[in-house]
Amino acid sequence: MLYFALWTKHSGCLLKGGGVFDLRDLYQQVIVDHNKNPRNYGILAEANHHADGHNPLCGDQLHIDILTDDEGKIIDARFEGEGCAISVASASLMTEAMKGKSVAEFETLFDAFQHMVTADLDAMANEEVLGKLTVLAGVKEFPSRIKCAILCWHTSRTALADKKEVAVTE
């Protein structure tokens, strides 16, 4: 559970237990954790959707495997590849968030995430839709890292559309 309801967007801090907690510390901790211990890392042999992605600016390369059922519900998702901490953490968080969602719900999640990391700095993330993914909102403060965070999202969208091209962030 995140504490965004108490966050003051101008200070970048929130109150917790009578003290001040800097949200950048939270972003950093979550990104480091998901980079060092990525969830859903590896090949998904039974996947019925696959795609590769590449971020030429950072050198991130990623492969996404997704398993959907006959109704279009995402049963499982995994990724593998090489990338910076933000790219790996974003893929780890995304694969956790997309499980159990329909393809249409994934598209809603995609749109909300894309808006969160590309909107004006003062724009608030849609926590109701994004949940734990809001920890990546701080990426928008570093424009050169936005493409690192969205590579896995574009790659998953390419996989679910059964396109054979390599997904890019350009």
C-alpha positions in Angstrom: 0.0 0.0 0.0 1.4 3.4 -1.0 1.0 6.6 0.9 0.3 9.0 -2.1 -2.8 10.4 -0.4 -0.5 12.2 2.1 2.1 13.3 -0.5 2.5 17.0 -1.1 3.4 17.2 -4.7 5.4 20.4 -4.2 7.6 19.2 -1.5 8.2 15.6 -2.8 7.7 14.4 0.8 5.0 12.8 2.8 4.3 12.5 6.4 4.5 9.1 7.9 4.4 8.4 11.7 5.0 12.0 12.6 8.1 12.2 10.4 9.0 13.2 6.8 9.6 10.5 4.3 11.1 11.4 0.9 9.2 9.6 -1.9 12.4 9.5 -4.0 13.8 7.1 -1.4 10.7 4.9 -1.9 11.2 5.0 -5.7 14.8 4.2 -5.4 14.2 1.3 -2.9 11.5 -0.3 -5.1 13.6 0.1 -8.3 16.6 -1.4 -6.7 14.6 -4.3 -5.3 12.9 -5.1 -8.6 16.2 -4.8 -10.4 18.2 -7.1 -8.1 15.3 -9.5 -7.6 13.1 -9.2 -10.7 9.8 -10.9 -10.5 8.6 -13.1 -13.4 12.1 -13.2 -15.0 12.7 -16.1 -17.4 11.1 -17.9 -20.3 7.5 -18.9 -20.3 7.5 -22.0 -22.5 3.7 -22.2 -22.8 3.3 -18.5 -23.9 1.1 -17.8 -26.9 2.3 -14.2 -27.4 6.0 -13.2 -27.7 7.9 -10.0 -28.7 11.3 -8.5 -28.5 12.0 -4.9 -27.6 15.0 -2.6 -27.9 15.7 0.9 -26.6 18.6 2.2 -28.8 19.3 5.2 -26.5 20.1 3.1 -23.4 20.8 -0.3 -25.0 18.0 -2.1 -23.1 17.0 -5.3 -24.9 14.1 -7.4 -23.7 12.0 -10.4 -24.6 8.4 -10.7 -23.3 6.4 -13.9 -23.2 2.6 -13.7 -22.4 0.1 -16.5 -21.9 -3.6 -15.6 -22.4 -6.6 -17.8 -22.2 -9.3 -18.2 -24.9 -11.2 -15.2 -23.5 -8.2 -12.9 -23.7 -7.3 -12.9 -20.0 -3.6 -12.7 -19.2 -2.7 -15.8 -17.2 1.0 -15.3 -17.0 3.8 -13.0 -18.2 7.5 -13.2 -18.1 10.5 -11.3 -19.4 14.2 -11.7 -19.9 16.9 -9.6 -21.3 19.5 -7.0 -20.4 18.7 -3.5 -19.3 19.3 -0.7 -16.9 17.7 -0.8 -13.4 14.7 1.2 -14.5 14.0 -1.0 -17.5 14.2 -4.2 -15.4 12.2 -2.8 -12.5 9.5 -1.6 -14.8 9.2 -5.0 -16.5 9.1 -6.7 -13.2 6.4 -4.5 -11.8 4.5 -4.6 -15.1 4.4 -8.4 -15.3 3.1 -8.5 -11.8 0.4 -6.0 -12.6 -0.8 -7.5 -15.8 -1.5 -11.0 -14.6 -5.2 -11.7 -14.3 -6.2 -8.7 -16.4 -8.0 -8.8 -19.8 -6.1 -7.5 -22.8 -8.5 -4.5 -22.7 -7.6 -3.9 -19.0 -3.9 -4.1 -20.0 -4.5 -1.3 -22.6 -6.1 0.9 -19.9 -3.1 0.2 -17.6 -0.7 0.9 -20.6 -2.4 4.3 -21.2 -2.4 5.3 -17.6 1.3 4.3 -17.2 2.3 6.1 -20.4 0.4 9.2 -19.1 2.0 9.0 -15.7 5.6 9.0 -17.0 5.1 11.5 -19.8 2.6 14.1 -18.3 3.6 17.4 -16.7 5.6 17.0 -13.5 2.6 18.4 -11.5 0.2 15.8 -12.9 -0.8 13.2 -10.4 -0.7 9.5 -11.2 -4.0 7.5 -11.4 -3.3 5.4 -8.3 -6.6 3.7 -8.6 -5.7 2.2 -12.0 -1.9 1.9 -11.5 -1.6 0.7 -7.9 2.0 -0.2 -7.1 3.2 1.0 -10.5 2.9 4.6 -9.2 6.4 4.2 -7.6 7.7 4.7 -11.1 6.1 8.2 -11.4 9.4 9.7 -10.4 10.9 8.6 -13.7 9.3 11.6 -15.5 11.8 13.8 -13.6 14.5 12.2 -15.7 13.4 12.5 -19.4 16.2 10.3 -20.7 14.9 7.4 -18.5 11.3 7.5 -19.6 12.0 5.3 -22.6 13.7 2.8 -20.2 10.5 2.6 -18.2 8.1 2.2 -21.1 10.1 -0.3 -23.2 8.4 -3.3 -21.6 5.0 -1.8 -22.0 5.5 -1.3 -25.8 7.0 -4.7 -26.1 4.0 -6.3 -24.3 1.5 -4.4 -26.5 3.4 -5.6 -29.6 3.3 -9.2 -28.2 -0.4 -9.1 -27.5 -1.1 -7.7 -31.0 1.0 -10.7 -32.4 3.2 -8.3 -34.4 6.5 -9.7 -35.6 8.4 -6.5 -35.4 10.8 -5.5 -32.7 9.2 -3.0 -30.3 11.0 0.3 -29.9 10.4 3.4 -27.8 10.8 5.8 -30.7 
